[in-house]
């Protein structure tokens, strides 16, 4: 188990977590994919526990996601109704948001004509745009 899960175990250890079977399963689910993964902890709970007899507790999910975020392995967004969404792509990039789902926008598809001057004593760290969508009626 250790050699094939080395990357996932290292992410957990670098987040200050002991790599238990459940945490390795969470880490593998989040990071063993070709595309960026966007999720809320409720989404993760449904996806991981929907077909399992031995469920991973919601507390383990929240604690693992929070530790991974604090270590810089996940990016957090708070968009609506105090629900946090997470992204496995931690680089600066933009998103569409619709119906509880985030979709990446390529950086080259967004152009800024003017960015406001930051307050005195502050500098702009990065600029990330979330475009909220709605159906055309």
BAVEXRO-609181 format. One record per residue (C-alpha): residue number from 1; residue in one letter; x, y, z. Coordinates in steps of 0.02 Angstrom, whole numbers, padded with zeros to 5 digits, always signed. Example, Ala and Ser with C-alpha at 12.3 -4.5 7.8 and 13.67 -1.06 7.14 Angstrom:
2
+-----+-----+--------+--------+--------+
!   n ! res !      x !      y !      z !
+-----+-----+--------+--------+--------+
!   1 !   A ! +00615 ! -00225 ! +00390 !
!   2 !   S ! +00684 ! -00053 ! +00357 !
+-----+-----+--------+--------+--------+
***
This chain:
137
+-----+-----+--------+--------+--------+
!   n ! res !      x !      y !      z !
+-----+-----+--------+--------+--------+
!   1 !   X ! +00000 ! +00000 ! +00000 !
!   2 !   X ! +00138 ! +00124 ! +00045 !
!   3 !   X ! +00232 ! +00128 ! -00121 !
!   4 !   X ! +00079 ! +00153 ! -00233 !
!   5 !   X ! +00007 ! +00282 ! -00112 !
!   6 !   X ! +00170 ! +00375 ! -00076 !
!   7 !   X ! +00114 ! +00541 ! -00153 !
!   8 !   X ! -00050 ! +00540 ! -00058 !
!   9 !   X ! +00035 ! +00493 ! +00106 !
!  10 !   X ! +00164 ! +00634 ! +00082 !
!  11 !   X ! +00023 ! +00761 ! +00058 !
!  12 !   X ! -00056 ! +00703 ! +00221 !
!  13 !   X ! +00107 ! +00705 ! +00318 !
!  14 !   X ! +00152 ! +00878 ! +00252 !
!  15 !   X ! -00019 ! +00933 ! +00315 !
!  16 !   X ! +00021 ! +00870 ! +00491 !
!  17 !   X ! -00092 ! +00718 ! +00475 !
!  18 !   X ! -00056 ! +00536 ! +00513 !
!  19 !   X ! -00093 ! +00437 ! +00355 !
!  20 !   X ! -00234 ! +00324 ! +00415 !
!  21 !   X ! -00325 ! +00213 ! +00290 !
!  22 !   X ! -00471 ! +00335 ! +00281 !
!  23 !   X ! -00361 ! +00488 ! +00257 !
!  24 !   X ! -00260 ! +00402 ! +00120 !
!  25 !   X ! -00424 ! +00359 ! +00036 !
!  26 !   X ! -00479 ! +00542 ! +00045 !
!  27 !   X ! -00311 ! +00606 ! -00019 !
!  28 !   X ! -00310 ! +00480 ! -00161 !
!  29 !   X ! -00489 ! +00525 ! -00208 !
!  30 !   X ! -00446 ! +00711 ! -00215 !
!  31 !   X ! -00278 ! +00705 ! -00301 !
!  32 !   X ! -00275 ! +00547 ! -00408 !
!  33 !   X ! -00355 ! +00627 ! -00560 !
!  34 !   X ! -00304 ! +00712 ! -00721 !
!  35 !   X ! -00419 ! +00863 ! -00706 !
!  36 !   X ! -00445 ! +00991 ! -00570 !
!  37 !   X ! -00575 ! +00938 ! -00442 !
!  38 !   X ! -00695 ! +01064 ! -00364 !
!  39 !   X ! -00801 ! +01010 ! -00216 !
!  40 !   X ! -00885 ! +01053 ! -00052 !
!  41 !   X ! -00862 ! +00938 ! +00097 !
!  42 !   X ! -01044 ! +00884 ! +00076 !
!  43 !   X ! -01006 ! +00838 ! -00106 !
!  44 !   X ! -00854 ! +00741 ! -00049 !
!  45 !   X ! -00956 ! +00651 ! +00084 !
!  46 !   X ! -01086 ! +00597 ! -00044 !
!  47 !   X ! -00957 ! +00543 ! -00173 !
!  48 !   X ! -00847 ! +00445 ! -00052 !
!  49 !   X ! -00982 ! +00366 ! +00054 !
!  50 !   X ! -01121 ! +00331 ! -00071 !
!  51 !   X ! -01072 ! +00150 ! -00106 !
!  52 !   X ! -00979 ! +00101 ! +00052 !
!  53 !   X ! -01028 ! -00001 ! +00202 !
!  54 !   X ! -00891 ! +00074 ! +00310 !
!  55 !   X ! -00921 ! +00261 ! +00299 !
!  56 !   X ! -00792 ! +00398 ! +00328 !
!  57 !   X ! -00860 ! +00518 ! +00460 !
!  58 !   X ! -00902 ! +00697 ! +00412 !
!  59 !   X ! -00781 ! +00755 ! +00549 !
!  60 !   X ! -00637 ! +00657 ! +00469 !
!  61 !   X ! -00681 ! +00734 ! +00300 !
!  62 !   X ! -00687 ! +00912 ! +00369 !
!  63 !   X ! -00527 ! +00891 ! +00470 !
!  64 !   X ! -00432 ! +00813 ! +00325 !
!  65 !   X ! -00490 ! +00944 ! +00199 !
!  66 !   X ! -00450 ! +01086 ! +00320 !
!  67 !   X ! -00274 ! +01018 ! +00353 !
!  68 !   X ! -00242 ! +00996 ! +00166 !
!  69 !   X ! -00302 ! +01174 ! +00135 !
!  70 !   X ! -00195 ! +01245 ! +00276 !
!  71 !   X ! -00043 ! +01157 ! +00202 !
!  72 !   X ! -00076 ! +01234 ! +00031 !
!  73 !   X ! -00136 ! +01076 ! -00058 !
!  74 !   X ! -00313 ! +01144 ! -00083 !
!  75 !   X ! -00385 ! +01316 ! -00118 !
!  76 !   X ! -00545 ! +01372 ! -00030 !
!  77 !   X ! -00687 ! +01480 ! -00097 !
!  78 !   X ! -00836 ! +01543 ! +00004 !
!  79 !   X ! -00968 ! +01587 ! -00125 !
!  80 !   X ! -01147 ! +01571 ! -00063 !
!  81 !   X ! -01240 ! +01525 ! +00095 !
!  82 !   X ! -01077 ! +01508 ! +00192 !
!  83 !   X ! -01032 ! +01350 ! +00095 !
!  84 !   X ! -00847 ! +01326 ! +00065 !
!  85 !   X ! -00793 ! +01252 ! -00100 !
!  86 !   X ! -00620 ! +01181 ! -00128 !
!  87 !   X ! -00508 ! +01166 ! -00280 !
!  88 !   X ! -00364 ! +01045 ! -00306 !
!  89 !   X ! -00282 ! +01172 ! -00423 !
!  90 !   X ! -00199 ! +01295 ! -00306 !
!  91 !   X ! -00127 ! +01408 ! -00441 !
!  92 !   X ! -00207 ! +01577 ! -00473 !
!  93 !   X ! -00349 ! +01553 ! -00598 !
!  94 !   X ! -00530 ! +01602 ! -00632 !
!  95 !   X ! -00697 ! +01512 ! -00620 !
!  96 !   X ! -00876 ! +01507 ! -00679 !
!  97 !   X ! -00998 ! +01468 ! -00539 !
!  98 !   X ! -01171 ! +01396 ! -00568 !
!  99 !   X ! -01288 ! +01289 ! -00466 !
! 100 !   X ! -01158 ! +01245 ! -00334 !
! 101 !   X ! -01024 ! +01198 ! -00461 !
! 102 !   X ! -00860 ! +01282 ! -00507 !
! 103 !   X ! -00784 ! +01268 ! -00681 !
! 104 !   X ! -00610 ! +01331 ! -00724 !
! 105 !   X ! -00586 ! +01475 ! -00846 !
! 106 !   X ! -00419 ! +01482 ! -00935 !
! 107 !   X ! -00318 ! +01634 ! -00883 !
! 108 !   X ! -00295 ! +01685 ! -01065 !
! 109 !   X ! -00485 ! +01703 ! -01081 !
! 110 !   X ! -00491 ! +01847 ! -00956 !
! 111 !   X ! -00413 ! +02017 ! -00992 !
! 112 !   X ! -00405 ! +02162 ! -00870 !
! 113 !   X ! -00405 ! +02339 ! -00938 !
! 114 !   X ! -00381 ! +02420 ! -00769 !
! 115 !   X ! -00356 ! +02356 ! -00592 !
! 116 !   X ! -00390 ! +02473 ! -00445 !
! 117 !   X ! -00248 ! +02540 ! -00341 !
! 118 !   X ! -00237 ! +02450 ! -00174 !
! 119 !   X ! -00252 ! +02546 ! -00010 !
! 120 !   X ! -00095 ! +02625 ! +00062 !
! 121 !   X ! +00020 ! +02495 ! +00138 !
! 122 !   X ! -00056 ! +02353 ! +00037 !
! 123 !   X ! -00009 ! +02268 ! -00126 !
! 124 !   X ! -00108 ! +02155 ! -00240 !
! 125 !   X ! -00060 ! +01973 ! -00210 !
! 126 !   X ! -00162 ! +01903 ! -00355 !
! 127 !   X ! -00326 ! +01928 ! -00447 !
! 128 !   X ! -00450 ! +01786 ! -00465 !
! 129 !   X ! -00620 ! +01810 ! -00544 !
! 130 !   X ! -00775 ! +01707 ! -00507 !
! 131 !   X ! -00913 ! +01736 ! -00635 !
! 132 !   X ! -01083 ! +01685 ! -00571 !
! 133 !   X ! -01198 ! +01617 ! -00705 !
! 134 !   X ! -01386 ! +01595 ! -00720 !
! 135 !   X ! -01499 ! +01511 ! -00848 !
! 136 !   X ! -01564 ! +01614 ! -00994 !
! 137 !   X ! -01753 ! +01627 ! -00979 !
+-----+-----+--------+--------+--------+
***
